[in-house]
Amino acid sequence: MGVQLLLLEVLCRAVGLSVVGWLTGLVFAVATWAVLTVAVRRSWTLRFGPANRVTLARTILVGGVTAMVADSFGRHVPVAVLIAFAAVALVLDGVDGKVARHTGTATPLGARFDMEVDAFLILVLCIHLALPLGAWVLAIGLMRYAFVAASWALPWLRGALPHSMARKTVAALQGIVLVVAGAGILPRASAAAAVAVALALLVWSFGRDVAWLWRVRERAGAAALPALGARQVPAWSVTSRRAAPDR
């Protein structure tokens, strides 16, 4: 948290970060500290590990990006600095996983930490592009959060997904396309087309995973029918009406 505040001060002096950007970065730092502290305590992790420290470094960069994007709504912010921070954070995304595997420190907490940082960076980059390209770009950043919200109402969406190189490729492509589009090196029409293609691929990836989880749910329900039918429940029992599988 101290390093995050130091970075905000550097940005303040280097690019003239305003009060809005400062406060946004401060809220991000406090929220990250609070959520990560609770997660570490609940996971009973004895040591934070080198891979998580790399992810934490990425988180600090994402905090800088968040502060600059918030600042950009009221004043001009050097896009080159913003994109440079985002690009480094994306490059480091391929480092923490390798460090975890090399040091044997891979944990569910680390995987979740890495995923949440990625998701939030994508959302912030979408917010950055919403003004020049349109609010539809936010669909990329909000899709994972919508999926998580849907899983609260539909528990079968929380099932474990098999490893998929296609899913990882599409996820990595989102960050690359958003950074390139946000850098302003492409004409607006080309940037919009590239982001639209990335969105279409993301919809396909999520749809593919949802369909797979649905098929698993259907197979699990079909497998449970013989077991339910074999139960000896008296006809007069009230529970006999509850023996049918959930729909």
Backbone bond lengths (Angstrom), bond angles and torsions (degrees), N, CA, C in turn:
res aa  C-N    CA-C-N  psi(-1)  N-CA   C-N-CA  omega(-1)  CA-C   N-CA-C  phi
1 M - - - 1.467 - - 1.527 110.13 -
2 G 1.326 116.46 -37.71 1.454 120.41 176.91 1.519 111.83 -63.46
3 V 1.325 117.17 -41.55 1.465 121.29 178.68 1.529 110.36 -65.46
4 Q 1.341 116.17 -37.38 1.463 119.59 178.06 1.532 110.73 -61.78
5 L 1.327 116.48 -44.08 1.469 120.67 178.81 1.522 111.04 -66.27
6 L 1.325 116.42 -35.52 1.464 120.03 176.78 1.527 110.83 -64.35
7 L 1.328 116.25 -41.99 1.460 120.17 178.00 1.529 111.01 -62.48
8 L 1.320 116.96 -40.70 1.460 120.55 178.09 1.528 111.09 -61.96
9 E 1.330 116.08 -38.62 1.460 119.83 178.23 1.530 111.15 -66.75
10 V 1.325 116.42 -39.53 1.471 120.45 176.57 1.522 110.26 -62.10
11 L 1.342 116.56 -43.72 1.464 120.46 178.59 1.530 110.45 -64.51
12 C 1.312 116.06 -37.01 1.462 120.07 178.92 1.525 111.13 -60.34
13 R 1.307 115.78 -41.25 1.469 120.28 -178.24 1.529 112.16 -81.49
14 A 1.335 116.50 -30.03 1.465 119.79 -175.49 1.523 112.75 -85.38
15 V 1.333 117.10 -44.03 1.468 120.59 -175.91 1.516 112.24 -117.97
16 G 1.338 117.30 4.57 1.456 119.86 177.97 1.508 113.81 72.37
17 L 1.320 117.25 45.68 1.465 121.38 179.94 1.527 109.65 -58.32
18 S 1.321 116.87 130.88 1.456 121.16 -177.62 1.524 111.10 -84.67
19 V 1.336 115.16 179.91 1.466 120.51 179.30 1.524 110.64 -62.11
20 V 1.334 116.42 -38.04 1.475 120.21 179.89 1.525 110.56 -61.13
21 G 1.321 116.32 -46.32 1.459 119.79 178.64 1.514 111.98 -64.48
22 W 1.330 116.26 -41.11 1.461 121.39 179.11 1.521 110.89 -60.75
23 L 1.332 116.20 -48.01 1.470 120.17 -178.44 1.527 111.17 -66.07
24 T 1.329 116.55 -38.12 1.473 119.76 177.90 1.526 110.41 -63.55
25 G 1.332 116.48 -44.80 1.460 120.19 177.32 1.513 112.13 -63.47
26 L 1.334 116.42 -36.99 1.466 120.44 178.65 1.526 111.08 -65.80
27 V 1.329 116.63 -43.98 1.474 120.44 177.65 1.524 110.14 -61.71
28 F 1.317 116.60 -41.51 1.468 120.45 177.96 1.520 110.78 -61.21
29 A 1.335 117.28 -43.94 1.466 121.14 -179.14 1.523 111.40 -63.28
30 V 1.331 116.81 -45.44 1.472 120.78 -179.00 1.530 110.32 -65.80
31 A 1.339 116.55 -43.91 1.464 120.12 -179.78 1.525 111.18 -63.16
32 T 1.335 116.64 -42.61 1.465 120.30 178.54 1.519 110.86 -62.21
33 W 1.318 116.48 -46.02 1.469 120.42 179.66 1.525 110.62 -60.07
34 A 1.341 117.57 -45.14 1.457 121.10 -176.84 1.527 111.73 -65.96
35 V 1.342 116.67 -48.77 1.466 120.57 -177.36 1.525 110.82 -65.46
36 L 1.331 116.48 -42.92 1.463 120.01 -177.87 1.528 111.11 -68.37
37 T 1.322 117.67 -36.53 1.464 120.71 177.77 1.519 111.07 -62.46
38 V 1.332 116.04 -45.69 1.470 120.28 178.46 1.524 110.75 -63.50
39 A 1.344 116.89 -42.61 1.469 120.42 -178.69 1.521 111.66 -63.86
40 V 1.335 117.05 -41.48 1.468 120.26 179.64 1.521 110.70 -64.94
41 R 1.317 117.53 -41.56 1.462 120.41 -179.76 1.519 111.52 -66.23
42 R 1.317 116.65 -39.72 1.463 119.58 -179.50 1.523 112.42 -71.03
43 S 1.313 116.68 -27.84 1.462 120.00 -178.67 1.529 112.46 -84.23
44 W 1.315 117.25 -9.05 1.469 122.22 -179.09 1.526 111.11 57.29
45 T 1.324 115.85 35.45 1.462 120.42 178.78 1.523 109.64 -74.45
46 L 1.336 116.66 126.25 1.463 120.80 -177.43 1.522 111.52 -78.06
47 R 1.339 117.62 -34.15 1.461 120.62 178.85 1.524 108.91 -139.36
48 F 1.327 115.17 145.20 1.460 120.89 -174.35 1.525 111.57 -68.60
49 G 1.324 118.00 -37.07 1.463 121.32 174.71 1.515 113.20 87.92
50 P 1.333 117.27 151.49 1.477 121.68 -178.10 1.522 113.49 -66.39
51 A 1.325 117.21 -35.75 1.470 119.40 -179.25 1.522 110.74 -65.42
52 N 1.324 116.70 -41.74 1.461 119.90 178.47 1.526 111.33 -66.05
53 R 1.315 116.55 -28.71 1.466 119.21 177.32 1.533 110.76 -69.96
54 V 1.330 116.13 -34.91 1.468 119.30 174.64 1.524 109.68 -65.10
55 T 1.329 116.35 -43.83 1.466 120.11 177.60 1.520 110.92 -62.67
56 L 1.321 116.04 -36.56 1.460 119.84 177.85 1.529 111.06 -65.15
57 A 1.329 116.74 -36.89 1.465 120.43 175.32 1.525 110.33 -63.13
58 R 1.328 116.10 -40.98 1.462 120.11 175.45 1.520 110.96 -61.49
59 T 1.322 116.15 -39.39 1.467 120.76 -179.88 1.522 111.02 -61.57
60 I 1.323 117.07 -39.72 1.470 121.23 178.57 1.530 110.29 -63.78
61 L 1.324 116.90 -40.80 1.464 120.30 176.50 1.525 110.84 -64.37
62 V 1.333 116.77 -41.01 1.466 120.95 177.98 1.530 110.04 -62.87
63 G 1.342 116.38 -35.63 1.459 119.64 175.73 1.515 111.46 -61.70
64 G 1.333 116.80 -39.84 1.458 120.66 176.08 1.519 112.20 -64.41
65 V 1.333 116.36 -42.32 1.469 120.81 177.47 1.526 110.30 -61.94
66 T 1.327 115.97 -43.39 1.466 120.64 -179.75 1.524 111.07 -60.80
67 A 1.325 116.56 -43.94 1.468 120.69 179.51 1.530 111.13 -62.85
68 M 1.322 117.62 -42.70 1.462 120.42 -178.86 1.522 112.07 -69.84
69 V 1.342 117.48 -37.06 1.467 119.76 177.55 1.525 110.07 -65.35
70 A 1.327 117.25 -42.72 1.462 120.03 176.84 1.525 110.95 -61.47
71 D 1.314 116.86 -37.40 1.464 122.10 -179.77 1.522 111.97 -70.41
72 S 1.331 116.62 -27.90 1.468 120.71 -174.00 1.518 113.26 -69.18
73 F 1.329 117.98 -16.23 1.461 120.04 -179.84 1.531 111.64 -75.35
74 G 1.338 116.86 -19.97 1.454 119.38 -178.62 1.509 114.81 -113.32
75 R 1.326 117.41 -13.92 1.454 120.46 -177.48 1.527 108.97 -159.22
76 H 1.321 114.78 169.52 1.466 119.64 179.68 1.527 109.87 -76.95
77 V 1.312 115.24 132.17 1.466 121.97 177.10 1.520 107.90 -120.99
78 P 1.323 118.20 133.67 1.471 119.66 178.46 1.527 111.65 -56.43
79 V 1.329 115.20 111.08 1.463 120.00 -176.91 1.521 110.91 -64.15
80 A 1.321 116.92 -32.48 1.462 120.58 -178.04 1.531 110.91 -61.23
81 V 1.321 117.04 -40.12 1.467 120.45 179.65 1.521 110.29 -68.78
82 L 1.311 115.95 -44.45 1.471 120.93 179.57 1.522 111.04 -58.83
83 I 1.333 115.72 -48.80 1.465 120.73 -177.65 1.527 110.49 -68.26
84 A 1.335 117.27 -34.95 1.467 119.91 178.93 1.524 110.39 -62.90
85 F 1.330 116.93 -43.92 1.461 120.57 177.57 1.532 110.80 -60.93
86 A 1.338 115.73 -45.47 1.467 119.59 -179.26 1.527 111.38 -64.61
87 A 1.335 116.72 -40.02 1.461 120.58 -179.33 1.524 111.33 -64.72
88 V 1.326 117.02 -43.47 1.470 119.87 178.46 1.523 110.38 -63.48
89 A 1.337 116.94 -40.47 1.466 120.21 178.44 1.525 111.06 -61.91
90 L 1.333 117.06 -37.95 1.462 120.56 178.75 1.523 111.43 -70.37
91 V 1.328 116.82 -38.69 1.473 120.09 178.60 1.521 110.03 -64.13
92 L 1.320 117.32 -41.49 1.466 121.15 179.78 1.528 112.25 -67.53
93 D 1.341 116.07 -15.70 1.467 119.28 177.75 1.522 111.10 -62.38
94 G 1.334 116.13 -28.29 1.458 118.99 177.76 1.512 113.80 -87.01
95 V 1.336 116.36 -3.00 1.459 120.65 -177.50 1.517 112.39 -93.68
96 D 1.347 116.75 -43.87 1.463 118.69 -174.15 1.525 113.12 -62.50
97 G 1.350 116.02 -36.72 1.461 118.84 178.11 1.517 112.08 -65.18
98 K 1.333 116.10 -41.77 1.470 120.01 178.93 1.532 110.68 -65.86
99 V 1.325 116.55 -39.14 1.468 120.02 178.11 1.523 110.58 -63.72
100 A 1.335 116.30 -41.48 1.465 120.14 179.77 1.523 111.53 -62.36
101 R 1.338 116.18 -43.53 1.468 119.38 -179.70 1.520 111.25 -70.55
102 H 1.323 117.31 -38.71 1.472 121.11 -177.50 1.525 111.31 -68.06
103 T 1.330 116.80 -37.01 1.470 121.00 -177.57 1.516 112.60 -94.59
104 G 1.329 117.58 -2.35 1.462 120.46 -179.23 1.511 112.94 66.44
105 T 1.338 117.08 32.92 1.465 120.45 -177.33 1.524 112.03 -115.50
106 A 1.336 117.28 22.32 1.463 120.20 178.05 1.525 109.99 -68.19
107 T 1.317 116.72 131.17 1.460 122.59 -179.44 1.523 109.61 -139.55
108 P 1.342 117.99 158.13 1.469 119.83 174.49 1.526 112.22 -59.08
109 L 1.342 116.40 -35.49 1.463 119.64 178.04 1.523 110.43 -62.37
110 G 1.340 117.45 -44.71 1.452 120.86 179.97 1.513 112.26 -62.71
111 A 1.343 116.16 -41.77 1.460 120.00 179.84 1.528 110.81 -64.17
112 R 1.337 116.11 -42.40 1.474 119.72 179.38 1.529 111.09 -67.99
113 F 1.321 116.53 -40.50 1.462 122.02 178.27 1.527 110.15 -58.90
114 D 1.316 116.06 -47.84 1.459 122.11 179.73 1.522 110.82 -60.93
115 M 1.336 116.97 -43.95 1.458 121.29 -177.46 1.530 111.38 -65.90
116 E 1.335 116.91 -40.83 1.463 119.96 -178.80 1.522 111.31 -67.93
117 V 1.316 117.31 -37.64 1.466 120.07 177.39 1.524 110.12 -64.35
118 D 1.326 117.13 -43.68 1.461 121.23 177.54 1.529 110.95 -58.97
119 A 1.334 115.96 -48.04 1.462 120.78 -176.68 1.528 111.24 -62.34
120 F 1.335 116.47 -40.93 1.458 118.82 -178.16 1.530 111.20 -70.60
121 L 1.328 117.45 -37.94 1.466 120.25 177.32 1.518 110.42 -62.20
122 I 1.324 117.39 -42.99 1.463 120.98 178.40 1.525 110.11 -60.89
123 L 1.332 117.10 -42.57 1.463 120.67 179.42 1.531 111.16 -62.25
124 V 1.329 116.65 -43.97 1.469 120.44 -179.52 1.529 110.75 -64.61
125 L 1.321 117.69 -40.91 1.465 120.21 177.39 1.524 111.48 -64.49
126 C 1.326 116.64 -35.18 1.473 120.14 176.39 1.525 110.62 -65.03
127 I 1.330 116.58 -40.65 1.473 120.31 177.08 1.525 109.90 -61.84
128 H 1.317 115.74 -39.27 1.480 120.36 178.45 1.523 111.42 -61.82
129 L 1.338 116.99 -34.76 1.465 121.00 -177.35 1.522 113.28 -91.74
130 A 1.329 117.43 -6.86 1.464 120.01 -175.73 1.528 112.06 -64.24
131 L 1.328 117.08 -36.76 1.472 119.52 -179.32 1.527 112.55 -68.49
132 P 1.335 119.50 -51.92 1.466 118.07 -178.26 1.531 114.33 -73.44
133 L 1.325 118.39 -30.80 1.464 120.62 -174.04 1.525 113.95 -105.73
134 G 1.321 117.26 -25.60 1.459 119.61 -178.80 1.519 112.07 121.54
135 A 1.321 115.39 157.21 1.466 121.17 -175.85 1.527 113.02 -65.64
136 W 1.331 117.51 -18.02 1.467 120.19 -178.70 1.529 111.90 -61.92
137 V 1.336 116.86 -23.03 1.464 120.70 179.46 1.529 110.77 -63.00
138 L 1.332 117.14 -27.87 1.467 120.94 -178.84 1.526 112.41 -61.90
139 A 1.329 116.62 -18.93 1.469 119.76 179.14 1.521 111.48 -58.83
140 I 1.334 116.74 -32.89 1.465 119.96 179.40 1.524 110.16 -65.55
141 G 1.323 116.22 -48.07 1.461 119.62 -177.43 1.515 114.22 -72.66
142 L 1.325 116.79 -26.89 1.467 119.99 -176.01 1.530 113.21 -91.87
143 M 1.341 117.02 -10.91 1.463 119.00 -172.66 1.520 112.49 -63.11
144 R 1.324 117.64 -43.58 1.463 118.68 -179.61 1.526 111.14 -65.87
145 Y 1.338 116.55 -39.41 1.458 119.79 179.68 1.532 110.79 -66.71
146 A 1.329 116.74 -34.79 1.466 120.26 175.17 1.529 110.61 -65.96
147 F 1.325 116.38 -38.57 1.464 120.92 178.12 1.533 110.24 -63.72
148 V 1.333 117.06 -43.45 1.466 120.86 178.53 1.526 110.33 -63.52
149 A 1.338 116.84 -42.96 1.463 120.27 178.80 1.524 110.99 -62.57
150 A 1.335 116.50 -39.95 1.470 119.83 178.55 1.525 111.60 -64.93
151 S 1.343 116.34 -32.61 1.472 119.74 -179.49 1.520 112.07 -68.07
152 W 1.328 117.94 -21.06 1.466 119.64 175.37 1.523 110.81 -67.78
153 A 1.333 116.45 -35.87 1.462 120.51 179.39 1.526 111.85 -88.36
154 L 1.347 116.48 -26.98 1.468 121.53 -178.86 1.524 108.70 -122.09
155 P 1.320 118.23 89.69 1.474 120.96 -174.51 1.518 114.52 -58.26
156 W 1.337 118.39 -23.98 1.463 119.05 -178.54 1.533 111.70 -67.24
157 L 1.338 117.29 -16.40 1.464 120.08 176.27 1.522 112.16 -73.36
158 R 1.340 117.31 -10.73 1.461 120.27 -179.92 1.529 112.66 -87.51
159 G 1.305 116.58 2.99 1.461 120.05 -178.90 1.523 112.12 -63.11
160 A 1.321 115.29 155.72 1.466 120.97 179.90 1.520 109.96 -73.13
161 L 1.309 115.49 135.44 1.463 121.06 179.08 1.523 110.31 -98.93
162 P 1.327 117.86 144.91 1.474 119.86 177.31 1.522 110.54 -70.64
163 H 1.311 115.50 158.68 1.464 119.90 177.09 1.519 109.85 -60.70
164 S 1.312 115.97 136.66 1.462 120.53 -179.65 1.516 109.48 -142.84
165 M 1.321 116.31 117.71 1.456 120.61 176.62 1.519 110.73 -67.60
166 A 1.340 115.96 -32.04 1.464 120.04 178.96 1.525 110.13 -63.79
167 R 1.344 116.78 -41.76 1.464 120.43 179.15 1.520 110.90 -62.95
168 K 1.330 117.23 -43.90 1.455 121.05 -179.67 1.531 111.31 -65.73
169 T 1.334 115.89 -38.18 1.469 119.81 179.89 1.522 111.27 -65.93
170 V 1.334 115.84 -44.25 1.468 119.58 179.15 1.528 110.48 -63.74
171 A 1.334 116.89 -40.50 1.464 120.37 179.58 1.527 111.10 -63.83
172 A 1.327 116.62 -43.27 1.470 120.06 179.13 1.528 110.99 -66.18
173 L 1.330 115.91 -35.58 1.459 120.55 -178.58 1.523 111.64 -63.65
174 Q 1.334 117.23 -32.70 1.465 120.20 -179.54 1.525 110.36 -58.92
175 G 1.327 116.55 -49.30 1.455 119.68 -178.88 1.517 112.67 -63.21
176 I 1.338 116.46 -42.21 1.462 120.47 -179.04 1.525 110.92 -62.52
177 V 1.333 116.19 -47.08 1.468 120.50 -178.60 1.524 110.90 -64.30
178 L 1.326 116.73 -42.27 1.466 119.88 -178.55 1.527 111.65 -66.29
179 V 1.321 116.73 -37.99 1.469 119.95 177.95 1.521 110.60 -66.32
180 V 1.326 117.13 -45.45 1.472 120.90 -179.88 1.535 110.20 -63.63
181 A 1.340 116.02 -43.96 1.467 119.45 179.64 1.528 111.26 -65.72
182 G 1.327 116.11 -37.89 1.454 119.85 -179.50 1.504 113.83 -73.26
183 A 1.332 117.50 -20.81 1.460 121.31 -178.94 1.524 112.05 -72.51
184 G 1.317 117.31 -18.50 1.456 120.66 178.69 1.512 114.42 76.97
185 I 1.322 117.43 18.38 1.467 120.18 -179.48 1.527 111.82 -86.64
186 L 1.351 116.54 -9.47 1.457 120.96 178.37 1.523 109.63 -110.36
187 P 1.325 118.04 150.50 1.464 120.05 170.78 1.530 109.68 -58.40
188 R 1.329 115.49 152.61 1.465 119.03 -175.36 1.526 112.34 -57.28
189 A 1.322 117.19 -40.51 1.471 120.16 -179.64 1.524 110.95 -64.03
190 S 1.336 117.18 -40.78 1.464 120.88 179.50 1.525 110.77 -68.26
191 A 1.329 116.12 -40.02 1.462 119.67 178.47 1.520 110.53 -63.72
192 A 1.333 116.28 -42.56 1.467 119.97 179.19 1.527 111.16 -63.60
193 A 1.335 116.57 -39.96 1.463 120.25 179.55 1.526 110.79 -65.37
194 A 1.335 116.72 -41.87 1.461 120.07 179.87 1.529 111.10 -64.34
195 V 1.326 116.44 -42.28 1.469 119.79 179.20 1.529 110.08 -67.40
196 A 1.325 117.54 -36.55 1.467 120.49 178.66 1.527 111.01 -63.97
197 V 1.328 116.54 -39.95 1.470 120.33 177.19 1.527 109.85 -64.77
198 A 1.340 116.85 -42.16 1.466 120.21 177.94 1.517 110.73 -61.41
199 L 1.329 117.20 -41.33 1.464 121.12 178.18 1.522 111.07 -63.62
200 A 1.323 116.92 -42.33 1.473 120.35 179.22 1.529 110.85 -61.88
201 L 1.325 116.78 -41.82 1.466 120.33 178.33 1.522 110.99 -65.75
202 L 1.328 116.92 -36.80 1.466 119.93 179.03 1.523 110.74 -67.50
203 V 1.327 117.34 -41.01 1.468 121.05 176.67 1.523 109.81 -60.97
204 W 1.338 116.31 -43.04 1.472 119.89 177.60 1.519 110.75 -61.19
205 S 1.329 117.75 -43.31 1.462 121.31 -177.86 1.524 111.27 -64.46
206 F 1.333 116.57 -45.73 1.460 119.62 178.85 1.527 110.69 -66.02
207 G 1.323 116.36 -41.53 1.463 119.35 179.16 1.519 111.84 -62.32
208 R 1.312 116.27 -38.46 1.469 121.54 178.32 1.529 110.69 -63.25
209 D 1.339 116.25 -42.88 1.464 119.86 -179.88 1.529 111.44 -68.91
210 V 1.331 116.66 -40.70 1.465 119.79 178.70 1.528 110.11 -63.02
211 A 1.324 116.90 -42.19 1.464 120.09 178.79 1.529 110.93 -62.71
212 W 1.322 116.98 -39.38 1.471 120.42 179.10 1.527 110.38 -65.39
213 L 1.312 117.32 -44.29 1.471 120.93 178.94 1.528 110.90 -64.01
214 W 1.323 116.94 -35.93 1.464 120.21 178.14 1.529 111.02 -66.18
215 R 1.322 116.77 -42.35 1.469 119.57 178.46 1.524 110.49 -63.96
216 V 1.329 117.47 -39.73 1.466 120.07 177.30 1.519 109.96 -62.15
217 R 1.314 117.55 -41.60 1.470 121.77 178.91 1.514 110.64 -62.29
218 E 1.343 116.04 -42.49 1.462 119.66 -179.95 1.524 111.18 -64.90
219 R 1.340 116.81 -41.92 1.463 119.27 179.59 1.529 110.81 -66.24
220 A 1.329 116.95 -37.98 1.462 120.53 178.84 1.516 110.56 -65.68
221 G 1.332 116.27 -38.69 1.457 119.42 178.06 1.514 112.03 -67.14
222 A 1.340 117.08 -39.88 1.466 120.25 178.87 1.519 111.13 -66.65
223 A 1.342 117.35 -36.84 1.459 120.65 179.90 1.517 111.71 -69.50
224 A 1.336 116.86 -25.89 1.464 120.21 -177.94 1.518 112.30 -80.11
225 L 1.343 118.19 -18.50 1.462 120.71 -176.61 1.528 113.52 -61.97
226 P 1.352 119.98 -47.49 1.469 118.55 178.91 1.519 112.54 -60.24
227 A 1.310 117.23 -39.50 1.460 120.10 -179.58 1.514 111.20 -64.94
228 L 1.336 116.36 -38.50 1.455 119.39 178.86 1.516 111.25 -69.57
229 G 1.345 115.46 -37.33 1.455 119.08 179.49 1.514 112.79 -68.37
230 A 1.318 117.56 -25.84 1.462 120.96 -178.32 1.522 112.64 -79.44
231 R 1.319 117.61 -11.45 1.458 119.86 -179.08 1.516 110.33 -70.02
232 Q 1.290 117.07 138.13 1.463 122.75 178.08 1.520 108.57 -94.55
233 V 1.329 115.14 96.66 1.457 120.26 -179.33 1.515 108.66 -114.41
234 P 1.327 119.16 124.10 1.469 121.17 179.87 1.522 110.75 -57.05
235 A 1.326 115.80 143.71 1.456 120.58 -177.35 1.514 111.94 -62.84
236 W 1.344 115.31 -27.75 1.454 117.62 -176.99 1.524 112.68 -86.25
237 S 1.337 115.39 -6.99 1.454 118.79 -175.54 1.521 111.11 -70.08
238 V 1.326 117.06 139.44 1.456 121.76 176.89 1.517 110.57 -64.06
239 T 1.340 116.90 -31.24 1.465 120.21 -176.89 1.518 112.31 -70.90
240 S 1.339 117.44 -14.17 1.455 118.82 -178.56 1.515 111.38 -64.12
241 R 1.318 117.26 -26.14 1.454 120.10 179.27 1.533 111.52 -77.95
242 R 1.305 116.43 -11.92 1.446 120.39 -177.90 1.529 111.74 -104.92
243 A 1.322 116.24 8.95 1.453 119.00 -175.97 1.522 112.23 -80.77
244 A 1.344 116.60 -14.78 1.462 118.98 -179.89 1.517 110.72 -69.61
245 P 1.326 117.63 146.06 1.464 119.75 179.49 1.515 111.96 -64.85
246 D 1.318 115.79 152.00 1.460 119.99 178.29 1.517 110.01 -63.07
247 R 1.320 116.01 147.90 1.461 120.93 -179.60 1.512 109.60 -105.25
